[in-house]
Amino acid sequence: MIKLMKNILTILLVLFLAASCETEYWTPEFENEETFHDLVIPNEGKTYDIPFVFSVTRHPTRTSVPQKTYQIRGRFLFDGIPGEIYDTAIENPIYWWWDEHRESENRKAIMYAHIPVNESSIARSVAVQISIDSIANDDYSISEDDEHNWGEWTTILDGIQAGR
């Protein structure tokens, strides 16, 4: 009888633990700040620091997957022409890093956009756009082996860059 009670308690404990796991989902959220639109960008280029947050939500799961992230990719548009697409979780001309002041539920981060030198004598329009994956993955950086469903491109910075 005691052995049966121990087995029942063990089974109940395992069921309780399996039902009480949580996964954190990290969702990047950018505000449409006017300070990053209609900029006058110098010919020699400039790095812009664009703040954003990862809002954190917790969802109960049957298995313990501690964290899932909605990944971000970025690109430049020069005179309206899209350029290379970058994984913004690794250091590229467009990338993000943690702000040193993290909060518990909303984790502050900064998107860095390194606008390159304009080698032309003609002014050009510049835009920085991001796309956020609607499928959460296990890592911040993008793996083509993961499933992705990229959202629309959103402009987070734009302006006119002077020519030489």
MDTraj code that builds the backbone (N, CA, C; nanometers):
import mdtraj as md
import numpy as np

residues = "MET ILE LYS LEU MET LYS ASN ILE LEU THR ILE LEU LEU VAL LEU PHE LEU ALA ALA SER CYS GLU THR GLU TYR TRP THR PRO GLU PHE GLU ASN GLU GLU THR PHE HIS ASP LEU VAL ILE PRO ASN GLU GLY LYS THR TYR ASP ILE PRO PHE VAL PHE SER VAL THR ARG HIS PRO THR ARG THR SER VAL PRO GLN LYS THR TYR GLN ILE ARG GLY ARG PHE LEU PHE ASP GLY ILE PRO GLY GLU ILE TYR ASP THR ALA ILE GLU ASN PRO ILE TYR TRP TRP TRP ASP GLU HIS ARG GLU SER GLU ASN ARG LYS ALA ILE MET TYR ALA HIS ILE PRO VAL ASN GLU SER SER ILE ALA ARG SER VAL ALA VAL GLN ILE SER ILE ASP SER ILE ALA ASN ASP ASP TYR SER ILE SER GLU ASP ASP GLU HIS ASN TRP GLY GLU TRP THR THR ILE LEU ASP GLY ILE GLN ALA GLY ARG".split()
xyz = np.array([
    [0.0816, -0.1189, 0.0000],
    [0.0000, 0.0000, 0.0000],
    [0.0866, 0.1262, 0.0000],
    [0.1926, 0.1262, 0.0807],
    [0.2818, 0.2425, 0.0865],
    [0.3516, 0.2611, -0.0479],
    [0.3919, 0.1506, -0.1098],
    [0.4569, 0.1588, -0.2401],
    [0.3609, 0.2173, -0.3443],
    [0.2356, 0.1768, -0.3401],
    [0.1352, 0.2300, -0.4313],
    [0.1157, 0.3799, -0.4110],
    [0.1119, 0.4242, -0.2867],
    [0.0985, 0.5667, -0.2560],
    [0.2190, 0.6454, -0.3081],
    [0.3397, 0.5901, -0.2912],
    [0.4603, 0.6578, -0.3422],
    [0.4546, 0.6700, -0.4935],
    [0.4098, 0.5649, -0.5613],
    [0.3985, 0.5694, -0.7074],
    [0.2951, 0.6731, -0.7512],
    [0.1833, 0.6784, -0.6812],
    [0.0801, 0.7772, -0.7140],
    [0.1337, 0.9181, -0.6927],
    [0.2034, 0.9413, -0.5821],
    [0.2610, 1.0737, -0.5560],
    [0.3649, 1.1106, -0.6612],
    [0.4459, 1.0155, -0.7011],
    [0.5472, 1.0405, -0.8048],
    [0.4801, 1.0771, -0.9366],
    [0.3772, 1.0020, -0.9736],
    [0.3052, 1.0300, -1.0981],
    [0.2397, 1.1679, -1.0914],
    [0.1767, 1.2003, -0.9799],
    [0.1146, 1.3321, -0.9650],
    [0.2173, 1.4441, -0.9721],
    [0.3334, 1.4254, -0.9114],
    [0.4393, 1.5259, -0.9161],
    [0.4877, 1.5464, -1.0592],
    [0.5092, 1.4377, -1.1322],
    [0.5533, 1.4477, -1.2717],
    [0.4475, 1.5190, -1.3555],
    [0.3202, 1.4846, -1.3368],
    [0.2136, 1.5518, -1.4108],
    [0.2060, 1.7003, -1.3765],
    [0.2221, 1.7336, -1.2507],
    [0.2207, 1.8729, -1.2092],
    [0.3341, 1.9506, -1.2740],
    [0.4547, 1.8935, -1.2719],
    [0.5701, 1.9626, -1.3313],
    [0.5544, 1.9758, -1.4823],
    [0.5018, 1.8718, -1.5464],
    [0.4842, 1.8774, -1.6922],
    [0.3809, 1.9823, -1.7312],
    [0.2810, 2.0006, -1.6492],
    [0.1753, 2.0961, -1.6822],
    [0.2110, 2.2389, -1.6432],
    [0.3168, 2.2584, -1.5648],
    [0.3454, 2.3918, -1.5135],
    [0.4660, 2.4584, -1.5793],
    [0.5183, 2.4042, -1.6879],
    [0.6318, 2.4657, -1.7559],
    [0.5850, 2.5888, -1.8331],
    [0.6749, 2.6834, -1.8493],
    [0.6444, 2.8045, -1.9251],
    [0.7521, 2.8310, -2.0283],
    [0.7114, 2.8902, -2.1384],
    [0.8046, 2.9370, -2.2394],
    [0.7894, 3.0876, -2.2495],
    [0.9018, 3.1586, -2.2515],
    [0.9004, 3.3035, -2.2723],
    [0.9077, 3.3311, -2.4222],
    [0.8205, 3.4195, -2.4695],
    [0.8224, 3.4632, -2.6086],
    [0.8684, 3.6082, -2.6116],
    [0.9768, 3.6349, -2.6865],
    [1.0375, 3.7671, -2.6952],
    [0.9971, 3.8305, -2.8281],
    [0.9160, 3.9360, -2.8203],
    [0.8635, 4.0030, -2.9388],
    [0.9249, 4.1416, -2.9512],
    [0.9977, 4.1699, -3.0625],
    [1.0524, 4.3051, -3.0806],
    [0.9421, 4.4047, -3.1136],
    [0.9487, 4.5205, -3.0477],
    [0.8498, 4.6262, -3.0708],
    [0.9215, 4.7585, -3.0931],
    [0.8967, 4.8173, -3.2089],
    [0.9559, 4.9455, -3.2467],
    [0.8471, 5.0509, -3.2466],
    [0.8782, 5.1675, -3.1914],
    [0.7865, 5.2800, -3.2002],
    [0.8223, 5.3601, -3.3241],
    [0.7238, 5.4198, -3.3863],
    [0.7483, 5.5019, -3.5047],
    [0.7875, 5.6420, -3.4586],
    [0.9153, 5.6564, -3.4207],
    [0.9625, 5.7838, -3.3665],
    [0.9925, 5.8828, -3.4783],
    [0.9362, 6.0019, -3.4671],
    [0.9580, 6.1066, -3.5677],
    [1.1040, 6.1483, -3.5766],
    [1.1798, 6.1298, -3.4675],
    [1.3201, 6.1728, -3.4666],
    [1.4064, 6.0944, -3.5656],
    [1.3560, 5.9814, -3.6170],
    [1.4330, 5.9010, -3.7118],
    [1.3760, 5.9075, -3.8537],
    [1.2942, 6.0084, -3.8806],
    [1.2368, 6.0252, -4.0148],
    [1.2687, 6.1654, -4.0669],
    [1.2825, 6.1745, -4.1980],
    [1.3160, 6.3003, -4.2659],
    [1.4480, 6.3579, -4.2159],
    [1.5462, 6.2690, -4.1973],
    [1.6782, 6.3106, -4.1476],
    [1.7620, 6.3735, -4.2583],
    [1.8552, 6.4570, -4.2191],
    [1.9602, 6.5056, -4.3081],
    [2.0851, 6.4273, -4.2686],
    [2.1255, 6.3350, -4.3549],
    [2.2352, 6.2428, -4.3252],
    [2.3623, 6.2963, -4.3898],
    [2.4709, 6.3063, -4.3133],
    [2.5945, 6.3602, -4.3711],
    [2.6536, 6.2682, -4.4772],
    [2.7270, 6.3288, -4.5696],
    [2.7912, 6.2547, -4.6781],
    [2.8824, 6.1442, -4.6252],
    [2.9542, 6.1715, -4.5157],
    [3.0520, 6.0737, -4.4638],
    [2.9860, 5.9568, -4.3909],
    [2.8539, 5.9559, -4.3872],
    [2.7821, 5.8475, -4.3206],
    [2.7676, 5.8749, -4.1721],
    [2.6910, 5.7918, -4.1062],
    [2.6671, 5.8109, -3.9643],
    [2.6037, 5.6847, -3.9081],
    [2.6265, 5.6600, -3.7789],
    [2.5606, 5.5496, -3.7100],
    [2.4466, 5.6054, -3.6265],
    [2.3292, 5.5472, -3.6440],
    [2.2118, 5.5875, -3.5676],
    [2.1762, 5.4775, -3.4685],
    [2.1403, 5.5171, -3.3475],
    [2.0998, 5.4255, -3.2411],
    [1.9483, 5.4362, -3.2254],
    [1.8772, 5.3330, -3.2645],
    [1.7313, 5.3345, -3.2633],
    [1.6832, 5.2425, -3.1505],
    [1.6266, 5.2983, -3.0438],
    [1.5835, 5.2140, -2.9319],
    [1.4565, 5.1356, -2.9647],
    [1.4482, 5.0154, -2.9071],
    [1.3268, 4.9345, -2.9150],
    [1.3250, 4.8420, -2.7946],
    [1.2209, 4.7660, -2.7799],
    [1.2121, 4.6712, -2.6683],
    [1.1713, 4.5344, -2.7204],
    [1.2119, 4.4329, -2.6454],
    [1.1565, 4.2992, -2.6606],
    [1.0533, 4.2849, -2.5503],
    [0.9260, 4.2785, -2.5874],
    [0.8256, 4.2524, -2.4848],
    [0.8268, 4.1019, -2.4593],
    [0.8156, 4.0657, -2.3341],
    [0.8253, 3.9263, -2.2948],
    [0.6887, 3.8798, -2.2456],
    [0.6400, 3.7733, -2.3064],
    [0.5173, 3.7102, -2.2595],
    [0.5478, 3.5652, -2.2254],
    [0.4753, 3.5127, -2.1300],
    [0.4966, 3.3744, -2.0878],
    [0.3709, 3.2932, -2.1176],
    [0.3929, 3.1754, -2.1752],
    [0.2827, 3.0864, -2.2079],
    [0.3099, 2.9488, -2.1495],
    [0.2101, 2.8887, -2.0838],
    [0.2306, 2.7543, -2.0299],
    [0.2491, 2.6532, -2.1431],
    [0.3383, 2.5593, -2.1221],
    [0.3633, 2.4537, -2.2201],
    [0.3744, 2.3203, -2.1478],
    [0.3673, 2.2151, -2.2234],
    [0.3818, 2.0819, -2.1656],
    [0.5296, 2.0441, -2.1506],
    [0.6132, 2.1058, -2.2312],
    [0.7568, 2.0808, -2.2204],
    [0.8264, 2.2127, -2.1925],
    [0.9418, 2.2041, -2.1379],
    [1.0136, 2.3253, -2.1010],
    [1.1014, 2.3729, -2.2159],
    [1.0567, 2.4750, -2.2860],
    [1.1375, 2.5460, -2.3845],
    [1.1499, 2.6860, -2.3275],
    [1.2639, 2.7197, -2.2701],
    [1.2703, 2.8424, -2.1916],
    [1.2452, 2.9714, -2.2687],
    [1.2844, 2.9756, -2.3968],
    [1.2759, 3.1035, -2.4662],
    [1.2575, 3.0836, -2.6156],
    [1.1686, 3.1633, -2.6742],
    [1.1488, 3.1677, -2.8191],
    [1.1523, 3.3146, -2.8596],
    [1.2101, 3.3437, -2.9749],
    [1.2283, 3.4816, -3.0185],
    [1.1732, 3.5014, -3.1589],
    [1.1054, 3.6143, -3.1774],
    [1.0641, 3.6551, -3.3110],
    [1.1805, 3.7336, -3.3705],
    [1.2487, 3.6731, -3.4662],
    [1.3732, 3.7271, -3.5196],
    [1.3503, 3.8483, -3.6098],
    [1.4598, 3.9249, -3.6279],
    [1.4536, 4.0494, -3.7057],
    [1.5573, 4.0440, -3.8169],
    [1.5195, 4.0855, -3.9342],
    [1.6167, 4.1064, -4.0421],
    [1.6047, 4.2510, -4.0879],
    [1.7095, 4.3023, -4.1513],
    [1.7093, 4.4427, -4.1917],
    [1.7715, 4.4629, -4.3288],
    [1.7444, 4.5796, -4.3864],
    [1.8025, 4.6151, -4.5159],
    [1.8028, 4.7662, -4.5313],
    [1.8886, 4.8138, -4.6228],
    [1.8897, 4.9543, -4.6632],
    [1.8145, 4.9667, -4.7951],
    [1.7556, 5.0825, -4.8157],
    [1.7071, 5.1228, -4.9472],
    [1.7810, 5.2507, -4.9818],
    [1.8537, 5.2501, -5.0923],
    [1.9205, 5.3692, -5.1416],
    [1.8488, 5.4104, -5.2690],
    [1.7934, 5.5316, -5.2691],
    [1.7111, 5.5808, -5.3803],
    [1.6000, 5.4816, -5.4146],
    [1.5424, 5.4209, -5.3111],
    [1.4298, 5.3301, -5.3290],
    [1.4647, 5.1888, -5.3718],
    [1.5937, 5.1607, -5.3897],
    [1.6357, 5.0279, -5.4355],
    [1.6800, 4.9450, -5.3153],
    [1.6137, 4.8301, -5.2902],
    [1.6508, 4.7461, -5.1755],
    [1.7898, 4.6866, -5.1922],
    [1.8633, 4.6824, -5.0787],
    [1.9963, 4.6241, -5.0783],
    [1.9969, 4.4873, -5.0125],
    [2.1152, 4.4452, -4.9715],
    [2.1353, 4.3152, -4.9068],
    [2.0502, 4.3038, -4.7805],
    [2.0061, 4.1834, -4.7512],
    [1.9278, 4.1571, -4.6303],
    [2.0223, 4.1045, -4.5232],
    [2.0140, 4.1641, -4.4027],
    [2.1043, 4.1304, -4.2930],
    [2.0315, 4.0630, -4.1780],
    [2.0989, 3.9681, -4.1166],
    [2.0555, 3.9113, -3.9889],
    [2.0971, 4.0125, -3.8834],
    [2.0022, 4.0766, -3.8185],
    [2.0344, 4.1863, -3.7275],
    [2.0806, 4.1387, -3.5894],
    [2.0786, 4.0077, -3.5647],
    [2.1244, 3.9565, -3.4353],
    [2.2761, 3.9414, -3.4314],
    [2.3418, 3.9542, -3.5457],
    [2.4880, 3.9495, -3.5497],
    [2.5379, 4.0818, -3.6064],
    [2.6635, 4.1141, -3.5784],
    [2.7126, 4.2463, -3.6174],
    [2.7222, 4.2585, -3.7691],
    [2.6405, 4.3439, -3.8219],
    [2.6300, 4.3776, -3.9635],
    [2.6130, 4.5287, -3.9710],
    [2.6001, 4.5874, -4.0900],
    [2.5717, 4.7309, -4.0962],
    [2.4411, 4.7701, -4.0262],
    [2.3476, 4.6756, -4.0151],
    [2.2260, 4.6954, -3.9357],
    [2.2231, 4.5797, -3.8358],
    [2.2311, 4.6115, -3.7065],
    [2.2274, 4.5061, -3.6054],
    [2.1760, 4.5632, -3.4748],
    [2.1380, 4.4748, -3.3830],
    [2.0892, 4.5196, -3.2527],
    [2.1754, 4.4609, -3.1428],
    [2.1697, 4.5287, -3.0280],
    [2.2379, 4.4823, -2.9078],
    [2.1588, 4.5297, -2.7877],
    [2.1789, 4.4655, -2.6755],
    [2.1065, 4.5025, -2.5538],
    [2.1456, 4.6411, -2.5064],
    [2.0471, 4.7151, -2.4592],
    [2.0728, 4.8373, -2.3852],
    [2.1236, 4.7925, -2.2489],
    [2.2126, 4.8662, -2.1891],
    [2.2682, 4.8217, -2.0611],
    [2.1678, 4.8259, -1.9470],
    [2.0550, 4.8909, -1.9663],
    [1.9535, 4.9009, -1.8608],
    [1.8357, 4.8114, -1.8964],
    [1.8412, 4.6858, -1.8563],
    [1.7323, 4.5928, -1.8854],
    [1.6255, 4.5999, -1.7774],
    [1.5018, 4.5878, -1.8193],
    [1.3897, 4.5810, -1.7264],
    [1.3371, 4.4381, -1.7251],
    [1.2542, 4.4061, -1.6282],
    [1.2103, 4.2676, -1.6128],
    [1.1202, 4.2189, -1.7259],
    [1.0151, 4.2919, -1.7602],
    [0.9208, 4.2430, -1.8602],
    [0.9498, 4.2935, -2.0014],
    [1.0017, 4.4125, -2.0149],
    [1.0376, 4.4653, -2.1458],
    [1.1875, 4.4864, -2.1482],
    [1.2552, 4.4098, -2.2294],
    [1.4011, 4.4144, -2.2351],
    [1.4431, 4.5164, -2.3399],
    [1.5068, 4.6238, -2.2942],
    [1.5467, 4.7318, -2.3841],
    [1.6641, 4.6889, -2.4720],
    [1.6575, 4.7310, -2.5976],
    [1.7634, 4.7017, -2.6941],
    [1.7794, 4.8227, -2.7849],
    [1.8867, 4.8207, -2.8650],
    [1.9137, 4.9301, -2.9587],
    [1.9463, 4.8694, -3.0944],
    [1.8807, 4.9189, -3.1988],
    [1.9134, 4.8817, -3.3357],
    [2.0150, 4.9844, -3.3859],
    [2.1302, 4.9358, -3.4283],
    [2.2345, 5.0232, -3.4817],
    [2.2283, 5.0181, -3.6343],
    [2.2226, 5.1337, -3.6971],
    [2.2219, 5.1427, -3.8429],
    [2.3420, 5.2265, -3.8844],
    [2.4392, 5.1613, -3.9486],
    [2.5609, 5.2288, -3.9954],
    [2.5400, 5.2714, -4.1410],
    [2.5012, 5.3964, -4.1611],
    [2.4815, 5.4486, -4.2968],
    [2.6205, 5.4699, -4.3574],
    [2.6498, 5.4058, -4.4714],
    [2.7840, 5.4199, -4.5298],
    [2.8033, 5.5550, -4.5995],
    [2.9265, 5.5832, -4.6347],
    [2.9630, 5.7053, -4.7079],
    [2.8910, 5.7063, -4.8423],
    [2.8444, 5.8235, -4.8815],
    [2.7870, 5.8399, -5.0143],
    [2.9005, 5.8796, -5.1080],
    [2.9443, 5.7873, -5.1917],
    [3.0568, 5.8107, -5.2830],
    [3.0184, 5.8968, -5.4025],
    [2.8900, 5.9185, -5.4220],
    [2.8408, 5.9943, -5.5365],
    [2.8401, 6.1441, -5.5045],
    [2.8390, 6.2247, -5.6077],
    [2.8268, 6.3699, -5.5879],
    [2.6795, 6.4110, -5.5792],
    [2.5911, 6.3152, -5.5967],
    [2.4473, 6.3426, -5.5949],
    [2.3881, 6.2945, -5.4621],
    [2.3026, 6.3778, -5.4039],
    [2.2334, 6.3372, -5.2813],
    [2.1454, 6.2157, -5.3108],
    [2.1242, 6.1327, -5.2096],
    [2.0417, 6.0137, -5.2278],
    [1.9473, 5.9947, -5.1094],
    [1.8348, 5.9295, -5.1362],
    [1.7454, 5.8953, -5.0263],
    [1.7956, 5.7662, -4.9621],
    [1.7806, 5.7593, -4.8318],
    [1.8239, 5.6424, -4.7559],
    [1.7093, 5.6012, -4.6638],
    [1.6843, 5.4721, -4.6575],
    [1.5866, 5.4189, -4.5626],
    [1.6438, 5.2925, -4.5010],
    [1.6129, 5.2712, -4.3743],
    [1.6466, 5.1473, -4.3045],
    [1.5145, 5.0787, -4.2748],
    [1.5039, 4.9540, -4.3194],
    [1.3813, 4.8787, -4.2987],
    [1.4097, 4.7500, -4.2229],
    [1.3091, 4.7058, -4.1469],
    [1.3181, 4.5784, -4.0778],
    [1.1968, 4.4934, -4.1131],
    [1.2143, 4.3638, -4.0966],
    [1.1061, 4.2679, -4.1126],
    [1.1147, 4.1731, -3.9938],
    [1.0020, 4.1466, -3.9294],
    [0.9991, 4.0611, -3.8110],
    [0.9302, 3.9299, -3.8468],
    [0.9938, 3.8201, -3.8085],
    [0.9402, 3.6869, -3.8343],
    [0.8160, 3.6643, -3.7478],
    [0.7119, 3.6088, -3.8034],
    [0.5918, 3.5807, -3.7246],
    [0.5945, 3.4410, -3.6631],
    [0.7028, 3.3677, -3.6882],
    [0.7213, 3.2360, -3.6258],
    [0.8361, 3.2483, -3.5268],
    [0.8099, 3.2168, -3.4019],
    [0.9136, 3.2258, -3.2985],
    [1.0113, 3.1096, -3.3140],
    [1.1406, 3.1403, -3.2987],
    [1.2459, 3.0398, -3.3080],
    [1.3275, 3.0366, -3.1801],
    [1.4175, 2.9396, -3.1705],
    [1.4917, 2.9143, -3.0468],
    [1.6106, 3.0068, -3.0247],
    [1.6476, 3.0874, -3.1238],
    [1.7683, 3.1689, -3.1121],
    [1.7401, 3.3086, -3.1666],
    [1.8248, 3.4036, -3.1292],
    [1.8118, 3.5397, -3.1827],
    [1.8573, 3.5468, -3.3272],
    [1.9621, 3.4707, -3.3618],
    [2.0137, 3.4782, -3.4983],
    [1.9346, 3.3860, -3.5904],
    [1.9357, 3.4188, -3.7173],
    [1.8526, 3.3528, -3.8169],
    [1.9239, 3.2311, -3.8736],
    [1.8539, 3.1202, -3.8744],
    [1.9022, 2.9992, -3.9390],
    [1.8034, 2.9648, -4.0489],
    [1.8535, 2.9423, -4.1680],
    [1.7634, 2.9085, -4.2794],
    [1.7020, 2.7706, -4.2603],
    [1.7555, 2.6904, -4.1653],
    [1.6961, 2.5600, -4.1355],
    [1.5657, 2.5742, -4.0580],
    [1.5462, 2.6898, -3.9921],
    [1.4233, 2.7143, -3.9176],
    [1.3122, 2.7548, -4.0145],
    [1.1903, 2.7378, -3.9687],
    [1.0761, 2.7833, -4.0474],
    [1.0590, 2.9336, -4.0248],
    [1.0313, 3.0087, -4.1316],
    [1.0149, 3.1532, -4.1224],
    [0.8902, 3.1971, -4.1969],
    [0.8314, 3.3036, -4.1478],
    [0.7217, 3.3715, -4.2166],
    [0.7445, 3.5210, -4.1926],
    [0.8263, 3.5806, -4.2782],
    [0.8680, 3.7189, -4.2587],
    [0.7535, 3.8146, -4.2828],
    [0.7439, 3.9147, -4.1944],
    [0.6419, 4.0177, -4.2062],
    [0.6796, 4.1214, -4.3102],
    [0.5920, 4.2179, -4.3269],
    [0.6154, 4.3287, -4.4194],
    [0.7389, 4.4082, -4.3761],
    [0.8030, 4.4723, -4.4723],
    [0.9148, 4.5610, -4.4414],
    [0.8592, 4.6897, -4.3811],
    [0.9182, 4.7310, -4.2688],
    [0.8769, 4.8525, -4.1991],
    [0.9947, 4.9483, -4.1946],
    [0.9743, 5.0722, -4.2338],
    [1.0808, 5.1721, -4.2311],
    [1.0937, 5.2277, -4.0898],
    [1.2150, 5.2147, -4.0327],
    [1.2402, 5.2671, -3.8992],
    [1.3293, 5.3916, -3.9002],
    [1.3875, 5.4226, -4.0162],
    [1.4713, 5.5419, -4.0320],
    [1.4704, 5.5798, -4.1796],
    [1.4616, 5.7112, -4.2075],
    [1.4741, 5.7547, -4.3475],
    [1.5220, 5.8990, -4.3506],
    [1.5797, 5.9336, -4.4638],
    [1.6282, 6.0697, -4.4834],
    [1.6989, 6.0861, -4.6159],
    [1.7614, 6.2018, -4.6310],
    [1.8386, 6.2326, -4.7510],
    [1.9841, 6.2457, -4.7104],
    [2.0698, 6.1739, -4.7816],
    [2.2138, 6.1802, -4.7557],
    [2.2801, 6.2692, -4.8583],
    [2.3596, 6.3617, -4.8108],
    [2.4298, 6.4568, -4.8975],
    [2.5304, 6.3837, -4.9866],
    [2.5515, 6.4403, -5.1062],
    [2.6554, 6.3891, -5.1950],
    [2.7890, 6.4542, -5.1621],
    [2.8946, 6.4090, -5.2296],
    [3.0289, 6.4651, -5.2052],
    [3.0382, 6.6098, -5.2428],
])
top = md.Topology()
chain = top.add_chain()
for i, resn in enumerate(residues, 1):
    res = top.add_residue(resn, chain, resSeq=i)
    for name in ("N", "CA", "C"):
        top.add_atom(name, md.element.get_by_symbol(name[0]), res)
traj = md.Trajectory(xyz[None], top)
